[in-house]
Amino acid sequence: MKGGTVQIAWHGSEPILSLDFHSILGLLATAGADHDIKLWSVQQKENAGPTVKFVADLSYHSKAVNVLRFSPSGQLLASGGDGGEILIWRQAESVEDQPIWKVLRTLVMHQRDVLDLAWSPDSASLMSGSVDNQCIIWKVSSGQAWQVLNEHLHYVQGVAWDPAGQFVVSLSADRTCRIYSSQVIPTSRGTGKGFFVYQHVLAKTDVACLKQAVPSKHHLFHDETLPSFFRRPAWSPDASFLVVPSGIHRPFLEAAPCNMSYIMSRDDLSRPAIHLPGPSKPVVAVRFCPLIFSLHPTVPQEIQSNPVDPSFSLPYRLVFAVATLDSLFIYDTQHSSPIVVCAGLHYAAITDIAWSADGQYVAVSSQDGYCSLLAFSDAELGVQMPSNEIPPHIASYLPEALLAKAKMTASEIAVTSEDVKLNFPDKDTSVTLCPRPLKHRRITPSAVTVDSPPSQLKLHHPTPCAAASDPPASPVEFQCIIPAGGTVDLSSSPSAAELHHTILNPC
């Protein structure tokens, strides 16, 4: 594995609030508080860490862009920002091998800032969560709101859509996670309409008390003082379980609270099945690698420092990343502890995570105005399971299987759209059909101080207020923890840190 913080002016000196990879083109899209969406191509040279090259600038938003997500089909891009703006972008023809995206729809109903978005598996619908305490289910083809979910009492900071299409999830600063199930409700005409109906709410749990026999109730999630505007949950690509961030847990009432992520089984979404302990900082985002890997051959427990976790009884391995305010943890479903830990990458809070479609790259964004990239070599995370060995009921949920279905739906969407400003590198001309207001209000939670781990590598990193051309002000600590059986060779350069390791391979 090689990687580090890519020290370029991603969005000037403004915070980067979200990012996502295109499933087909492999482009990395970033959203910033400078109102813009930028597209980058990710490149990796031999014996070097990953780098990026600027491709295009999508300028249409009038305020900060808090979230962006490509549709499973790859033909659409949804972006949400301050003031309730939601734009649906459509991929158009390329000019001089440069991708062009045009605004297809503007979704208008939210009264305040949009913080998170989630696509339906068929790319026909979109779910949004906002500071106005509401979630809205949108029909993309018409641009109309299909259903409003308004049970939350505080900001909705994270949403997720089940890959099987049955459930949607919302996570709010009111310390609740609400799960809705799709049901067909009969109408007066006798025909049924599909709506999402409240099914479960996770808010409190029983905690033992040393001073009394009766257990007390304790909240499962952080309150509104969490120093981040994002709590991004994620479903596994096989739709078997859900991982919810921003958890807080007490083993007993008198104990100090521990930061936590909760893993919930699809069979019982009414309570957490597994508590995934976090470090000293709260968890703000979760994202799954889209690939499914074959299981590692079993190794006797007495010679494993990273024992096999019996909690998951899957016939394959899944890999997912968990981001705290200042660290990135990568887990798999075969072991009980993380396979990679990266700490101290950024001076300010991490805001989002993204995996490339081939599982080669994982990217994180931060409020300090920089992104970090980790690159994995072939089979470093594991051997991808052959498609003919994946259970048929699981294969239908995977991106490859959903792609054809999603394209058919997207082809029915009207092609009428508005041109937007596209700035290409080394080009003198650009077309602008929509003026941009000069004033905006930026969502920027207070910066978080990084607790530096024991130093294994010194990575030079500019201060958040420094320009990309300024020399680094002070080093930031970077740590990578590798399971027993792996090797580590660390080196550094003024622009990035390179990490080389071999993930535990029992065979």
C-alpha positions as a printed NumPy array, in Angstrom:
array([[  0.   ,   0.   ,   0.   ],
       [  1.201,   3.468,  -0.889],
       [ -0.406,   6.769,  -0.092],
       [ -0.523,  10.054,   1.704],
       [ -1.952,  13.536,   1.541],
       [ -1.855,  14.979,  -1.973],
       [ -0.638,  18.519,  -1.495],
       [ -2.304,  20.533,  -4.22 ],
       [ -4.839,  23.341,  -4.167],
       [ -7.878,  21.095,  -4.413],
       [-10.418,  23.876,  -3.838],
       [ -8.105,  26.752,  -3.096],
       [ -7.916,  27.052,   0.669],
       [-11.56 ,  26.071,   1.208],
       [-12.676,  22.911,   3.051],
       [-13.419,  19.781,   1.017],
       [-16.751,  18.46 ,   2.226],
       [-17.373,  15.369,   0.077],
       [-15.905,  13.149,  -2.641],
       [-16.854,  10.139,  -4.757],
       [-15.421,   7.92 ,  -7.541],
       [-17.139,   7.387, -10.872],
       [-17.886,   3.675, -11.274],
       [-16.898,   3.517, -14.969],
       [-14.525,   6.371, -15.776],
       [-12.646,   6.13 , -12.499],
       [-12.71 ,   9.917, -12.069],
       [-12.619,  11.344,  -8.562],
       [-15.132,  14.133,  -7.896],
       [-14.654,  16.517,  -4.972],
       [-17.046,  19.085,  -3.524],
       [-15.898,  22.152,  -1.649],
       [-17.009,  25.223,   0.204],
       [-15.938,  27.271,  -2.85 ],
       [-19.273,  26.348,  -4.567],
       [-17.563,  24.087,  -7.106],
       [-17.353,  20.434,  -8.033],
       [-14.014,  19.371,  -9.469],
       [-13.177,  16.213, -11.413],
       [ -9.758,  14.581, -11.14 ],
       [ -8.08 ,  11.61 , -12.772],
       [ -6.137,   9.458, -10.326],
       [ -2.763,   8.222, -11.479],
       [ -0.054,   6.124,  -9.945],
       [  3.485,   5.831, -11.177],
       [  5.732,   2.89 , -10.464],
       [  7.324,   3.028,  -7.009],
       [  5.416,   6.209,  -6.165],
       [  2.258,   7.163,  -4.344],
       [ -0.976,   8.08 ,  -6.121],
       [ -1.338,  11.525,  -7.657],
       [ -4.221,  13.384,  -9.303],
       [ -4.604,  15.481, -12.456],
       [ -7.255,  18.165, -12.804],
       [ -9.853,  17.328, -15.462],
       [-12.837,  19.681, -15.207],
       [-14.67 ,  22.152, -12.997],
       [-18.477,  22.003, -12.663],
       [-19.7  ,  25.421, -11.578],
       [-23.407,  25.878, -10.944],
       [-23.993,  25.83 ,  -7.191],
       [-24.444,  29.227,  -5.585],
       [-23.243,  28.106,  -2.146],
       [-21.033,  25.494,  -0.503],
       [-21.44 ,  21.919,  -1.833],
       [-21.769,  19.551,   1.13 ],
       [-22.226,  16.197,  -0.606],
       [-22.005,  14.57 ,  -4.03 ],
       [-22.767,  11.035,  -5.177],
       [-22.545,   9.327,  -8.573],
       [-25.511,   7.124,  -9.447],
       [-24.968,   3.34 ,  -9.69 ],
       [-25.424,   3.63 , -13.471],
       [-22.626,   6.179, -13.688],
       [-24.75 ,   8.399, -15.933],
       [-25.94 ,  10.806, -13.241],
       [-24.337,  12.845, -10.472],
       [-26.271,  14.297,  -7.54 ],
       [-24.907,  17.189,  -5.486],
       [-26.407,  18.959,  -2.484],
       [-25.392,  22.187,  -0.843],
       [-26.225,  25.06 ,   1.44 ],
       [-29.645,  26.633,   1.131],
       [-31.301,  23.345,   0.118],
       [-29.832,  23.137,  -3.391],
       [-29.874,  19.687,  -5.012],
       [-28.662,  19.355,  -8.587],
       [-28.845,  16.297, -10.838],
       [-26.073,  16.273, -13.418],
       [-26.148,  14.151, -16.582],
       [-23.101,  12.9  , -18.408],
       [-23.103,  14.243, -21.967],
       [-20.815,  13.766, -24.931],
       [-17.122,  14.415, -24.456],
       [-15.248,  17.286, -26.062],
       [-11.592,  16.673, -26.886],
       [-11.666,  13.606, -24.614],
       [-12.838,  15.762, -21.704],
       [-16.019,  14.67 , -19.861],
       [-18.935,  17.077, -19.909],
       [-21.675,  17.092, -17.303],
       [-24.854,  19.137, -17.69 ],
       [-27.543,  19.998, -15.163],
       [-30.533,  17.765, -15.796],
       [-32.745,  18.66 , -12.856],
       [-32.882,  21.039,  -9.924],
       [-34.69 ,  19.473,  -6.96 ],
       [-36.367,  22.173,  -4.899],
       [-38.124,  21.573,  -1.58 ],
       [-35.575,  21.642,   1.239],
       [-35.55 ,  24.947,   3.078],
       [-32.075,  24.615,   4.545],
       [-28.679,  23.013,   3.883],
       [-28.542,  19.506,   2.4  ],
       [-25.961,  17.358,   4.201],
       [-26.179,  13.886,   2.638],
       [-27.545,  12.009,  -0.39 ],
       [-28.147,   8.36 ,  -1.295],
       [-29.166,   6.83 ,  -4.637],
       [-31.599,   3.968,  -5.085],
       [-30.022,   0.849,  -6.632],
       [-31.727,   1.473, -10.   ],
       [-30.673,   5.164, -10.157],
       [-34.347,   6.192, -10.482],
       [-34.741,   7.72 ,  -7.011],
       [-32.679,   9.802,  -4.612],
       [-32.83 ,  10.311,  -0.85 ],
       [-31.678,  13.545,   0.762],
       [-31.113,  14.608,   4.365],
       [-31.148,  18.229,   5.457],
       [-30.693,  20.719,   8.266],
       [-34.461,  21.305,   8.067],
       [-34.841,  17.963,   9.954],
       [-36.376,  16.238,   6.925],
       [-35.547,  13.421,   4.547],
       [-37.048,  13.532,   1.072],
       [-37.418,  10.71 ,  -1.453],
       [-37.177,  12.142,  -4.97 ],
       [-38.207,  10.722,  -8.335],
       [-35.33 ,  11.787, -10.554],
       [-37.164,  11.452, -13.878],
       [-39.734,  14.09 , -12.912],
       [-37.758,  16.021, -10.315],
       [-40.691,  15.761,  -7.911],
       [-40.644,  14.871,  -4.215],
       [-42.231,  11.429,  -3.822],
       [-42.264,  11.247,  -0.022],
       [-41.206,  13.393,   2.933],
       [-39.924,  11.73 ,   6.111],
       [-40.136,  14.312,   8.892],
       [-39.904,  12.334,  12.136],
       [-36.476,  13.655,  13.116],
       [-36.23 ,  16.508,  15.623],
       [-32.782,  17.76 ,  14.622],
       [-30.448,  17.946,  11.622],
       [-30.407,  14.858,   9.374],
       [-26.686,  14.319,   8.818],
       [-26.556,  10.947,   7.085],
       [-28.719,   8.761,   4.828],
       [-28.243,   5.349,   3.178],
       [-30.228,   3.254,   0.715],
       [-30.322,  -0.523,   0.944],
       [-28.702,  -2.158,  -2.156],
       [-31.69 ,  -4.524,  -2.248],
       [-34.034,  -1.537,  -2.363],
       [-36.117,  -2.505,   0.667],
       [-34.81 ,  -0.154,   3.387],
       [-33.663,   3.45 ,   3.718],
       [-31.828,   4.754,   6.772],
       [-31.458,   8.226,   8.263],
       [-29.143,   9.366,  11.062],
       [-29.725,  12.619,  12.895],
       [-28.257,  14.933,  15.525],
       [-31.357,  14.151,  17.614],
       [-29.416,  10.98 ,  18.59 ],
       [-31.644,   8.593,  16.66 ],
       [-31.208,   6.325,  13.659],
       [-34.469,   5.642,  11.838],
       [-35.019,   2.725,   9.492],
       [-37.869,   2.713,   6.964],
       [-39.151,  -0.249,   4.97 ],
       [-40.669,  -0.108,   1.496],
       [-44.326,  -1.108,   1.407],
       [-47.096,  -0.932,  -1.173],
       [-50.021,   1.064,   0.203],
       [-53.422,   0.622,  -1.526],
       [-55.047,   3.765,  -2.92 ],
       [-58.688,   4.695,  -3.455],
       [-58.424,   3.565,  -7.074],
       [-57.358,   0.119,  -6.003],
       [-53.79 ,   0.412,  -7.259],
       [-50.904,   0.414,  -4.824],
       [-48.113,   2.948,  -4.459],
       [-44.75 ,   2.192,  -2.95 ],
       [-43.873,   4.245,   0.114],
       [-41.343,   3.932,   2.901],
       [-42.921,   3.213,   6.271],
       [-41.237,   3.656,   9.648],
       [-40.074,   0.307,  11.024],
       [-37.347,   0.802,  13.641],
       [-35.776,   3.621,  15.61 ],
       [-32.484,   3.235,  17.463],
       [-32.143,   5.741,  20.266],
       [-31.354,   4.233,  23.678],
       [-30.223,   0.979,  25.201],
       [-30.163,  -0.54 ,  28.679],
       [-26.934,  -0.013,  30.611],
       [-26.115,  -1.801,  33.852],
       [-25.683,   0.336,  36.959],
       [-23.373,  -0.638,  39.805],
       [-25.438,   1.216,  42.396],
       [-28.816,  -0.243,  41.55 ],
       [-30.2  ,  -3.482,  40.195],
       [-32.437,  -1.868,  37.602],
       [-30.563,  -0.944,  34.395],
       [-30.69 ,   2.614,  33.15 ],
       [-31.28 ,   3.931,  29.656],
       [-28.344,   5.393,  27.751],
       [-28.214,   7.084,  24.339],
       [-26.653,   5.123,  21.496],
       [-25.404,   8.157,  19.571],
       [-23.593,  11.442,  20.075],
       [-25.663,  14.581,  20.511],
       [-25.503,  17.82 ,  18.514],
       [-22.167,  18.778,  20.11 ],
       [-20.406,  16.313,  17.788],
       [-17.839,  18.568,  16.014],
       [-18.923,  17.513,  12.529],
       [-21.928,  18.117,  10.322],
       [-21.714,  14.617,   8.844],
       [-22.701,  11.167,  10.13 ],
       [-22.574,   9.017,   6.997],
       [-23.829,   5.404,   7.397],
       [-23.339,   2.679,   4.778],
       [-24.832,  -0.637,   3.692],
       [-22.626,  -3.548,   2.735],
       [-22.612,  -4.257,  -1.039],
       [-24.317,  -7.613,  -0.44 ],
       [-27.074,  -5.875,   1.59 ],
       [-26.473,  -8.22 ,   4.529],
       [-25.664,  -5.598,   7.176],
       [-25.59 ,  -1.885,   7.952],
       [-22.811,   0.089,   9.652],
       [-23.857,   3.246,  11.527],
       [-21.278,   5.823,  12.772],
       [-21.274,   8.399,  15.606],
       [-22.078,   5.793,  18.249],
       [-21.334,   6.171,  21.944],
       [-21.342,   3.269,  24.393],
       [-20.979,   2.715,  28.132],
       [-20.257,  -0.821,  29.406],
       [-21.923,   0.314,  32.639],
       [-23.444,   3.598,  33.73 ],
       [-20.484,   4.81 ,  35.805],
       [-17.919,   4.078,  33.047],
       [-16.574,   6.678,  30.663],
       [-18.299,   6.648,  27.248],
       [-16.528,   5.003,  24.316],
       [-16.812,   6.022,  20.678],
       [-18.419,   3.314,  18.616],
       [-19.754,   2.171,  15.258],
       [-22.738,  -0.153,  15.247],
       [-23.143,  -3.088,  12.888],
       [-26.723,  -4.236,  12.392],
       [-27.778,  -7.428,  10.683],
       [-30.407,  -7.287,   7.984],
       [-32.281, -10.018,   9.852],
       [-32.75 ,  -7.755,  12.883],
       [-32.4  ,  -4.017,  12.354],
       [-33.991,  -3.185,  15.692],
       [-30.702,  -3.308,  17.62 ],
       [-26.948,  -3.443,  16.992],
       [-25.537,  -6.904,  16.462],
       [-21.88 ,  -5.884,  16.842],
       [-20.241,  -2.964,  18.614],
       [-17.175,  -1.828,  16.684],
       [-14.978,   0.111,  19.122],
       [-13.517,   3.397,  18.002],
       [-10.505,   5.394,  19.204],
       [-10.54 ,   8.663,  21.086],
       [-12.421,  10.557,  18.359],
       [-16.024,  10.03 ,  17.164],
       [-16.733,   8.143,  13.948],
       [-18.195,  10.341,  11.188],
       [-18.311,   8.209,   8.016],
       [-18.356,   4.613,   6.768],
       [-17.844,   3.368,   3.2  ],
       [-17.597,  -0.156,   1.765],
       [-15.231,  -1.411,  -0.905],
       [-17.538,  -2.467,  -3.778],
       [-15.671,  -5.748,  -4.361],
       [-16.329,  -9.126,  -2.766],
       [-13.249, -11.136,  -1.814],
       [-12.644, -14.81 ,  -1.237],
       [-12.01 , -15.925,   2.324],
       [ -8.441, -16.234,   3.555],
       [ -7.503, -19.836,   4.359],
       [ -7.924, -20.446,   8.06 ],
       [ -4.889, -20.352,  10.328],
       [ -4.709, -21.775,  13.868],
       [ -5.783, -19.117,  16.349],
       [ -2.669, -19.511,  18.489],
       [ -0.422, -18.169,  15.708],
       [ -2.68 , -15.277,  14.743],
       [ -2.321, -11.834,  16.253],
       [ -5.412, -10.755,  14.325],
       [ -7.843, -13.59 ,  15.114],
       [-10.719, -14.597,  12.894],
       [-13.958, -12.953,  13.982],
       [-16.774, -15.514,  14.42 ],
       [-19.417, -12.754,  14.378],
       [-19.646, -12.875,  10.592],
       [-20.624, -16.163,   8.98 ],
       [-20.248, -15.047,   5.384],
       [-18.868, -17.314,   2.642],
       [-16.758, -14.383,   1.417],
       [-14.926, -11.319,   2.734],
       [-16.103,  -7.722,   2.664],
       [-13.803,  -4.743,   3.269],
       [-14.936,  -1.379,   4.611],
       [-13.388,   1.876,   5.79 ],
       [-14.359,   3.762,   8.934],
       [-13.327,   7.398,   9.374],
       [-13.107,   9.203,  12.678],
       [-12.487,  12.917,  12.961],
       [ -8.741,  12.342,  12.515],
       [ -8.088,   8.707,  11.505],
       [ -8.969,   6.062,   8.927],
       [ -9.531,   2.408,   9.838],
       [ -9.94 ,  -0.382,   7.283],
       [-11.659,  -3.579,   8.423],
       [-12.672,  -6.838,   6.85 ],
       [-15.373,  -9.281,   7.922],
       [-12.947, -12.095,   8.662],
       [-10.96 , -10.45 ,  11.454],
       [-11.871,  -8.725,  14.674],
       [ -9.355,  -5.88 ,  14.435],
       [ -8.556,  -3.444,  11.605],
       [ -6.161,  -4.525,   8.883],
       [ -4.923,  -0.952,   8.302],
       [ -4.93 ,   2.139,  10.523],
       [ -3.921,   5.58 ,   9.256],
       [ -3.805,   8.377,  11.825],
       [ -2.867,  12.041,  11.732],
       [ -3.381,  12.561,   8.013],
       [ -5.084,  15.931,   8.411],
       [ -5.129,  18.953,  10.682],
       [ -8.934,  19.299,  10.613],
       [-11.867,  16.895,  10.666],
       [-12.306,  14.222,   7.995],
       [-15.574,  14.7  ,   6.105],
       [-16.045,  11.776,   3.687],
       [-14.66 ,   8.507,   2.28 ],
       [-14.761,   7.042,  -1.236],
       [-13.625,   3.756,  -2.827],
       [-12.824,   3.32 ,  -6.497],
       [-14.893,   0.723,  -8.354],
       [-11.915,  -1.624,  -8.732],
       [-10.998,  -1.344,  -5.036],
       [ -7.545,   0.003,  -5.89 ],
       [ -7.964,   3.412,  -4.247],
       [ -9.589,   4.763,  -1.121],
       [ -9.811,   8.534,  -0.686],
       [-10.687,  10.739,   2.282],
       [-11.511,  14.452,   2.331],
       [-10.958,  16.945,   5.106],
       [-11.898,  20.423,   6.226],
       [ -8.244,  21.448,   6.041],
       [ -8.657,  21.682,   2.247],
       [ -6.764,  18.512,   1.326],
       [ -7.529,  14.921,   0.318],
       [ -5.546,  11.784,   1.074],
       [ -5.274,   8.77 ,  -1.215],
       [ -4.284,   5.195,  -0.434],
       [ -3.441,   2.824,  -3.297],
       [ -3.489,  -0.97 ,  -3.018],
       [ -1.651,  -3.27 ,  -5.366],
       [ -3.277,  -6.267,  -7.036],
       [ -4.667,  -8.788,  -4.53 ],
       [ -3.267,  -6.776,  -1.613],
       [ -6.679,  -6.559,   0.022],
       [ -7.446, -10.107,  -1.057],
       [ -8.418, -12.191,  -4.066],
       [-11.653, -11.101,  -5.686],
       [-14.235, -13.856,  -5.63 ],
       [-15.14 , -15.183,  -9.106],
       [-18.611, -14.128, -10.159],
       [-19.744, -17.734, -10.638],
       [-18.975, -18.461,  -6.956],
       [-21.03 , -15.573,  -5.559],
       [-24.464, -16.715,  -4.328],
       [-27.113, -15.75 ,  -6.932],
       [-29.277, -13.824,  -4.46 ],
       [-26.226, -11.738,  -3.52 ],
       [-24.932, -11.247,  -7.069],
       [-28.093,  -9.35 ,  -8.01 ],
       [-27.178,  -6.613,  -5.51 ],
       [-23.658,  -6.025,  -6.787],
       [-22.79 ,  -2.949,  -8.879],
       [-21.972,  -5.051, -11.965],
       [-25.438,  -6.602, -11.924],
       [-27.165,  -3.319, -11.134],
       [-25.385,  -1.474, -13.916],
       [-27.505,  -2.811, -16.79 ],
       [-30.72 ,  -2.316, -14.825],
       [-29.75 ,   1.216, -13.871],
       [-28.838,   2.164, -17.436],
       [-32.291,   1.181, -18.678],
       [-33.867,   3.456, -16.11 ],
       [-31.548,   6.346, -16.88 ],
       [-32.236,   6.055, -20.6  ],
       [-35.864,   6.945, -19.933],
       [-34.931,  10.241, -18.302],
       [-35.401,  13.36 , -20.446],
       [-32.206,  14.618, -22.027],
       [-33.17 ,  18.292, -21.725],
       [-30.608,  20.029, -19.557],
       [-28.91 ,  23.32 , -18.936],
       [-25.332,  23.995, -19.956],
       [-22.942,  24.741, -17.135],
       [-19.525,  26.288, -16.943],
       [-16.792,  23.766, -17.652],
       [-13.237,  24.988, -17.181],
       [-10.598,  22.735, -18.691],
       [ -6.879,  23.016, -17.955],
       [ -4.847,  24.931, -20.507],
       [ -7.987,  26.298, -22.145],
       [ -8.576,  29.988, -22.669],
       [-12.314,  29.909, -23.309],
       [-15.31 ,  28.651, -21.364],
       [-19.051,  28.921, -21.733],
       [-21.107,  30.301, -18.868],
       [-24.895,  30.253, -19.029],
       [-25.551,  30.635, -15.322],
       [-24.085,  33.454, -13.218],
       [-22.782,  32.613,  -9.744],
       [-23.63 ,  34.75 ,  -6.722],
       [-20.619,  36.104,  -4.888],
       [-21.908,  35.661,  -1.349],
       [-22.411,  32.369,   0.428],
       [-22.569,  30.891,   3.885],
       [-20.151,  28.091,   4.513],
       [-20.761,  25.094,   6.761],
       [-17.467,  24.649,   8.569],
       [-17.503,  23.004,  11.994],
       [-14.693,  23.98 ,  14.317],
       [-11.312,  22.46 ,  13.579],
       [-10.34 ,  19.387,  15.547],
       [ -6.934,  19.034,  17.128],
       [ -5.168,  15.848,  16.066],
       [ -3.787,  13.709,  18.851],
       [ -0.519,  12.551,  17.315],
       [  0.217,   8.819,  17.666],
       [  3.716,   7.482,  18.269],
       [  5.77 ,   8.563,  15.3  ],
       [  6.641,   6.   ,  12.677],
       [  6.809,   8.391,   9.775],
       [  7.115,  12.167,   9.482],
       [  4.869,  13.482,   6.74 ],
       [  5.322,  17.131,   5.792],
       [  1.944,  18.785,   5.455],
       [  1.016,  22.425,   4.888],
       [ -1.002,  24.254,   7.485],
       [ -4.7  ,  24.59 ,   6.599],
       [ -4.36 ,  28.293,   5.903],
       [ -1.286,  27.977,   3.71 ],
       [ -1.438,  28.076,  -0.062],
       [ -0.496,  24.979,  -2.027],
       [  2.766,  26.583,  -3.056],
       [  3.784,  27.527,   0.479],
       [  6.407,  25.369,   2.204],
       [  5.182,  22.958,   4.88 ],
       [  4.914,  24.583,   8.288],
       [  5.241,  21.526,  10.496],
       [  5.118,  17.743,  10.151],
       [  2.069,  15.7  ,  11.005],
       [  2.241,  12.201,  12.362],
       [  1.249,   9.216,  10.224],
       [  0.887,   5.697,  11.495],
       [  0.084,   2.47 ,   9.717],
       [ -0.59 ,  -0.664,  11.739],
       [ -0.122,  -3.951,   9.935],
       [ -1.232,  -7.364,  11.263],
       [  1.415,  -9.868,  12.232],
       [  2.886, -11.539,   9.205],
       [  3.098,  -8.284,   7.255],
       [  6.139,  -6.199,   6.466],
       [  6.551,  -2.448,   6.588],
       [  9.   ,  -0.278,   4.685],
       [  8.373,   3.402,   5.326],
       [  9.825,   6.325,   3.466],
       [  8.748,   9.93 ,   3.011],
       [  9.016,  12.806,   0.574],
       [  8.066,  16.506,   0.813],
       [  4.875,  15.863,  -1.17 ],
       [  3.519,  12.519,   0.078],
       [  4.143,   9.527,   2.252],
       [  4.656,   6.1  ,   0.756],
       [  3.642,   3.09 ,   2.719],
       [  4.567,  -0.399,   1.593],
       [  3.114,  -3.385,   3.303],
       [  1.738,  -6.826,   2.79 ],
       [ -1.608,  -7.521,   4.365],
       [ -1.841, -10.719,   6.341],
       [ -2.124, -13.674,   3.965],
       [ -2.232, -16.925,   5.934],
       [ -1.535, -19.048,   2.89 ]])
